[in-house]
């Protein structure tokens, strides 16, 4: 089991950890040291045990806040998952009926006849203008 030296609040401590977990220990020690630095700036020099206790409590407070936010985010995600499942399981909407008007063939025939007469009239008028 490796022995690691960590520094918190300007004091060095030798701590044992599992092989390969040294990085995590250093990271945790940095977080604790950051909190200890805040305490030292606010209060000044305090006994080691009290400094570690207060720094630990400050970290625990931050952790509790993050856990609350995580729980809230998980609850929102569960709601969205339930909504998504409900939408996926819902029956498909009924097909919408769209009515397209159909022009009777007698009307189209009549319109074609009127167009032909109009063209004939236009030709007659053009012929009289030219002559």
C-alpha positions in Angstrom: 0.0 0.0 0.0 1.7 3.2 -1.1 2.3 6.1 1.3 1.5 9.5 -0.2 2.5 12.9 1.2 -0.3 15.5 1.0 -0.3 19.1 2.1 -3.4 20.7 3.7 -3.3 24.1 5.3 0.4 24.3 5.0 0.9 21.1 6.9 2.2 17.8 5.4 0.4 14.5 6.2 1.5 11.0 5.2 -1.5 9.0 4.0 -1.8 5.4 2.7 -4.0 4.5 -0.2 -4.7 1.6 -2.6 -2.3 1.1 -5.5 -3.4 3.2 -8.4 -5.5 5.6 -6.4 -2.8 8.1 -5.7 -4.3 10.5 -8.2 -7.7 10.5 -6.5 -6.0 11.1 -3.1 -4.0 14.1 -4.4 -7.2 15.5 -6.0 -9.2 15.1 -2.7 -6.3 16.6 -0.8 -6.3 19.6 -3.1 -10.0 20.2 -2.5 -9.5 20.0 1.2 -6.5 22.3 1.0 -8.5 24.8 -0.9 -11.1 24.9 1.9 -8.4 25.1 4.5 -6.9 28.1 2.7 -10.3 29.8 2.8 -10.5 29.2 6.5 -6.9 30.4 7.1 -7.7 33.6 5.1 -10.9 34.2 7.2 -9.8 33.1 10.7 -6.0 33.0 10.6 -4.0 30.2 12.2 -6.2 27.6 13.9 -5.5 24.2 15.5 -4.9 21.4 13.0 -7.9 19.3 14.1 -10.3 22.2 14.0 -8.9 23.3 10.6 -9.4 19.8 9.2 -12.9 19.5 10.7 -14.0 22.9 9.4 -12.6 22.2 5.9 -14.2 18.8 5.8 -17.6 20.3 6.8 -17.3 22.9 4.1 -16.6 20.2 1.5 -19.5 18.1 2.9 -21.8 21.2 2.6 -20.7 21.6 -1.1 -21.2 17.9 -1.7 -24.7 17.9 -0.1 -25.6 20.8 -2.4 -24.3 19.0 -5.5 -26.2 15.8 -4.4 -29.4 17.8 -4.2 -28.9 19.2 -7.7 -28.0 15.8 -9.0 -31.2 14.3 -7.4 -33.2 17.1 -8.9 -31.7 16.5 -12.3 -32.3 12.8 -12.0 -36.0 13.5 -11.1 -36.4 15.7 -14.1 -34.7 13.1 -16.3 -37.1 10.4 -15.0 -40.1 12.6 -15.8 -38.8 13.2 -19.3 -38.1 9.4 -19.7 -41.7 8.7 -18.6 -43.1 11.3 -20.9 -41.0 9.9 -23.8 -42.2 6.3 -23.0 -45.8 7.5 -22.8 -45.5 9.2 -26.2 -43.8 6.1 -27.8 -46.5 3.8 -26.4 -49.4 6.0 -27.4 -51.5 4.8 -30.3 -50.8 6.4 -33.6 -53.1 9.3 -34.3 -56.0 8.6 -36.6 -55.3 9.5 -40.2 -56.7 12.9 -41.1 -59.2 12.9 -43.8 -58.5 15.4 -46.5 -61.1 16.1 -49.1 -60.0 17.4 -52.4 -62.7 18.9 -54.6 -63.2 17.2 -57.9 -64.3 19.3 -60.8 -67.0 17.4 -62.8 -65.9 16.6 -66.3 -68.9 18.5 -67.7 -67.5 21.7 -66.2 -64.0 21.1 -67.7 -65.6 20.3 -71.1 -67.6 23.6 -70.9 -64.5 25.5 -70.0 -62.5 24.0 -72.9 -65.4 24.9 -75.3 -65.4 28.5 -73.9 -61.6 28.7 -74.3 -61.9 27.5 -77.9 -64.6 30.1 -78.7 -62.4 32.9 -77.1 -59.5 31.9 -79.3 -61.6 31.8 -82.4 -62.9 35.3 -81.6 -59.4 36.5 -81.0 -58.3 35.2 -84.4 -61.3 36.8 -86.1 -60.5 40.2 -84.5 -56.8 39.9 -85.4 -57.8 39.1 -89.0 -60.1 42.2 -89.2 -57.3 44.4 -87.9 -54.9 43.1 -90.4 -57.3 43.5 -93.3 
